[in-house]
Amino acid sequence: MATKLKINDATKSKKATATKVSKKRVAKKVAKRSVKKVAKTTSPGSRAKHTTGQAKKTVKRLVKRVVKKPKATSGVTVVDRSELLKQHKPQPLGHLLVEQKLREAGFRGEVSSDPALLNEYSTDESIFAVRPQIILQPKSGKDVETAVRVLSAETKRFPSLSLTPRAAGTGLSGGSLTDSIVIDVAKHLASIHEIVDGANGVTFTCEPGVMWRDMERELKRYDAYIPSYPASKDICSIGGSIGNNAAGPDSLRYGHCADWVASLEVVLSDGHTYTIQPMSYKEYKALTKRDDAYARILKEVVALIEKNEALIQKAKPKTKKNTAGYALWHCINGTVADFKKGKAELDLTRLVAGSQGTIGIITKLTMRAQPVAHDTELIAIPVFNLADAGNVVVEALKHDPINVEVFDGLSFDLAMKNPEFFKDRLDGMQYYKVLLAMYTLYHVRWRRHTPEFTLLVTLDGKHAEKAALKDAVAAIKAAGGARARHITSPSEREMFWQVRRASYTLSKFQDETKRPAAFLEDMTVPPENLSKFFAEVKKLLKKFNVTAAVHGHGGNGHFHFYPLLDFTKQGVGDMVEKMSEAFFDTAVKYGGNICGEHNDGIARTPYLNKMFSKKELSLFAAVEHIFDPDDIFNPGKKVNPRFDIKDTLRRTN
Ligand SMILES: Cc1cc2nc3c(=O)[nH]c(=O)nc-3n(C[C@H](O)[C@H](O)[C@H](O)COP(=O)(O)OP(=O)(O)OC[C@H]3O[C@@H](n4cnc5c(N)ncnc54)[C@H](O)[C@@H]3O)c2cc1C
């Protein structure tokens, strides 16, 4: 176990009572040396106007001010958003001091405020752009501990200082963006530790920055995979996938990344690393006898759950997939009474996974893997009448599919119009075979009518038996999927998957001067409400006069829409806000949620009140506060939104 002792309380209080005079002295010293640097580290827009004279004044003002941390919430009140926006100041001096303090504390990794690097870390795959002030690239878990300890101390004077972990930066909700300090856990923390093929299956242990594709390659040797793989598996990391609690096609049967976590090593707010894994009541009792941050957190989280059991169950989203809020409903696999009787386990990895780095930083992880399914069979179902879609999906689900994926007519049309797109993705003859399959399907089978949606249903080995497969196809036909077919041609099979996977990228071909914008891309509704939900979505798209290619995980009622927007134009911010309001209301009206797998980030944190009541939101705020009392980890995400959507929108496409 990687648990270490808490820093001595006396040392802590000594640090806290450092005199105002000595603080000023340090600050002045740094300020003198860094006046020019301050001018450099302000935002790009204001940099030109920020003369050295002004910078001197800024530093003087900052040195004078003894900044008070906003009073910590009691843990059960949601902080007023406008207050948070008012309180937030960039505090460049604080950031400069941190650089010095980190070195003094022995931080070995890179610390940089190089403008080019800051620009690089200002965007991810979301629609937002936020410029950080410092980038840290820790070389070890010890460096992460040092960074957290320094931040924890300095944030008392400079409340705007915070640490936002970032891995591959492919997130779609802006989870890894910050105006303070980015801690890049992918650059150096990317070692694979071990793969164990034991009695309970294969497990994989590594640092968080390992890329998903590298893990997949290693696991292949054991004929195993982690079935929660996201579609972005070629470009994302494992740590970031746990941070977002990512999911993908096979999540229909196998759930999110959180379902495959065996244990996590996490640096908590006291700057120490703790191993977090499922535990029995007996283990809980033993652990909570200790005097450290993890023991306190365990006790407080269990007390919070016990006091609010009914409310937590009420808050639990009705959809199978969800990454909104903190998954308090998954922490104990039973009631607290069951847990105390030894009939259930407590698992705080369920809170860390999907927390977007807001409660701690993962420095090592162990995931469980699953044998690869062989002999899978594909049924393709063109749905020409939207009203049939819900029934077809509900029927398909009765046959225990591994996945039920979907793409819309626009995606298929874009694939037909842009055949060259597939040239890089398919080798030699396969390219021509796949295109032939596409054109034959459209001209011959579909008689030049593109269906509203095409559903792809994957059944596993037990359906390899012809009778079972025939039964499944017949039942789907009867449910409204009249033209369902078992796909036997490998080229046609490949063609369907190519179109499904390419839908997002293909949507860019509609108009290359615009961006397929990720903010409505993650809504999920119970599959039985799918047809009605979609009919309303179509009306809304018309009302806002935008087109959006649609694809997603039909079996989970989970759809990715990317409306095409021009981010260089005035008024796009208003449009994003109005569309978010209208679409999210619709998803919630049909029993759905606003983020199935891409998490809350900047895009959805302000809208969580559509899914959760004030009391439920206050529980999330309380959990965050238990883990992170000084709010040093990625503030403004998941709780207490403080990034203004319009102000933080990217200005380029
Ligand atoms: C084309 C495309 C397709 C996508 N498809 C899917 C999909 O099918 N399913 C899906 O779920 N997502 C999908 N995504 C979104 C994204 O790729 C995934 O969520 C991915 O798992 C994020 O991994 P990352 O390494 O890029 O993490 P990042 O974006 O760097 O980080 C993700 C979040 O985790 C936090 N974090 C990172 N590292 C740590 C750490 N060590 N400790 C604590 N917190 C940490 C960050 O602060 C951030 O909030 C897609 C994105 C794109 C561009």
The ligand as a Tripos MOL2 file, in Angstrom:
@<TRIPOS>MOLECULE
LIG
   53    58     1     0     0
SMALL
NO_CHARGES

@<TRIPOS>ATOM
      1 C1        -12.9030   12.1280  -32.2220 C.3       1 LIG1
      2 C2        -13.1670   11.9170  -30.7380 C.ar      1 LIG1
      3 C3        -13.8890   10.8050  -30.3360 C.ar      1 LIG1
      4 C4        -14.1620   10.6090  -28.9810 C.ar      1 LIG1
      5 N1        -14.8620    9.5000  -28.6140 N.ar      1 LIG1
      6 C5        -15.1330    9.2780  -27.3230 C.ar      1 LIG1
      7 C6        -15.8690    8.1270  -26.9180 C.ar      1 LIG1
      8 O1        -16.2540    7.2760  -27.7120 O.2       1 LIG1
      9 N2        -16.1410    7.9710  -25.6030 N.ar      1 LIG1
     10 C7        -15.6980    8.8640  -24.6640 C.ar      1 LIG1
     11 O2        -15.9700    8.6540  -23.4880 O.2       1 LIG1
     12 N3        -14.9870    9.9400  -25.0250 N.ar      1 LIG1
     13 C8        -14.6910   10.1800  -26.3170 C.ar      1 LIG1
     14 N4        -13.9640   11.2890  -26.6690 N.ar      1 LIG1
     15 C9        -13.5160   12.2340  -25.6360 C.3       1 LIG1
     16 C10       -12.0920   11.9020  -25.0630 C.3       1 LIG1
     17 O3        -11.2700   11.4870  -26.1110 O.3       1 LIG1
     18 C11       -12.1340   10.8140  -24.0040 C.3       1 LIG1
     19 O4        -12.9360   11.1560  -22.9080 O.3       1 LIG1
     20 C12       -10.7230   10.4100  -23.5020 C.3       1 LIG1
     21 O5        -10.8640    9.2720  -22.7030 O.3       1 LIG1
     22 C13        -9.9980   11.4960  -22.7490 C.3       1 LIG1
     23 O6         -8.6540   11.0840  -22.5740 O.3       1 LIG1
     24 P1         -7.4330   12.1320  -22.5860 P.3       1 LIG1
     25 O7         -6.1980   11.3720  -22.3170 O.co2     1 LIG1
     26 O8         -7.4560   12.9460  -23.8070 O.co2     1 LIG1
     27 O9         -7.8360   13.0060  -21.3170 O.3       1 LIG1
     28 P2         -7.8240   14.5950  -21.0990 P.3       1 LIG1
     29 O10        -8.7670   15.2190  -22.0740 O.co2     1 LIG1
     30 O11        -6.4580   15.1060  -21.0480 O.co2     1 LIG1
     31 O12        -8.4690   14.6550  -19.6310 O.3       1 LIG1
     32 C14        -9.7830   14.2790  -19.4040 C.3       1 LIG1
     33 C15       -10.2010   14.7230  -17.9930 C.3       1 LIG1
     34 O13        -9.5520   13.9280  -17.0120 O.3       1 LIG1
     35 C16        -8.7690   14.7300  -16.1380 C.3       1 LIG1
     36 N5         -7.5110   14.0100  -15.9160 N.ar      1 LIG1
     37 C17        -6.5530   13.7420  -16.8160 C.ar      1 LIG1
     38 N6         -5.5690   13.0400  -16.2330 N.ar      1 LIG1
     39 C18        -5.9100   12.8580  -14.9350 C.ar      1 LIG1
     40 C19        -5.2830   12.2400  -13.8110 C.ar      1 LIG1
     41 N7         -4.0890   11.6470  -13.9100 N.pl3     1 LIG1
     42 N8         -5.9080   12.2820  -12.6120 N.ar      1 LIG1
     43 C20        -7.1250   12.8810  -12.4890 C.ar      1 LIG1
     44 N9         -7.7570   13.4770  -13.5160 N.ar      1 LIG1
     45 C21        -7.1580   13.4680  -14.7230 C.ar      1 LIG1
     46 C22        -8.5740   16.0650  -16.8580 C.3       1 LIG1
     47 O14        -8.4600   17.1500  -15.9440 O.3       1 LIG1
     48 C23        -9.8480   16.1670  -17.6650 C.3       1 LIG1
     49 O15       -10.8590   16.7350  -16.8950 O.3       1 LIG1
     50 C24       -13.6900   11.5320  -28.0160 C.ar      1 LIG1
     51 C25       -12.9300   12.6420  -28.4360 C.ar      1 LIG1
     52 C26       -12.6710   12.8350  -29.7750 C.ar      1 LIG1
     53 C27       -11.8530   14.0160  -30.1730 C.3       1 LIG1
@<TRIPOS>BOND
     1     1     2 1
     2     2     3 ar
     3     2    52 ar
     4     3     4 ar
     5     4     5 ar
     6     4    50 ar
     7     5     6 ar
     8     6     7 ar
     9     6    13 1
    10     7     8 2
    11     7     9 ar
    12     9    10 ar
    13    10    11 2
    14    10    12 ar
    15    12    13 ar
    16    13    14 ar
    17    14    15 1
    18    14    50 ar
    19    15    16 1
    20    16    17 1
    21    16    18 1
    22    18    19 1
    23    18    20 1
    24    20    21 1
    25    20    22 1
    26    22    23 1
    27    23    24 1
    28    24    25 2
    29    24    26 1
    30    24    27 1
    31    27    28 1
    32    28    29 2
    33    28    30 1
    34    28    31 1
    35    31    32 1
    36    32    33 1
    37    33    34 1
    38    33    48 1
    39    34    35 1
    40    35    36 1
    41    35    46 1
    42    36    37 ar
    43    36    45 ar
    44    37    38 ar
    45    38    39 ar
    46    39    40 ar
    47    39    45 ar
    48    40    41 1
    49    40    42 ar
    50    42    43 ar
    51    43    44 ar
    52    44    45 ar
    53    46    47 1
    54    46    48 1
    55    48    49 1
    56    50    51 ar
    57    51    52 ar
    58    52    53 1
@<TRIPOS>SUBSTRUCTURE
     1 LIG1         1 GROUP 0 **** ****
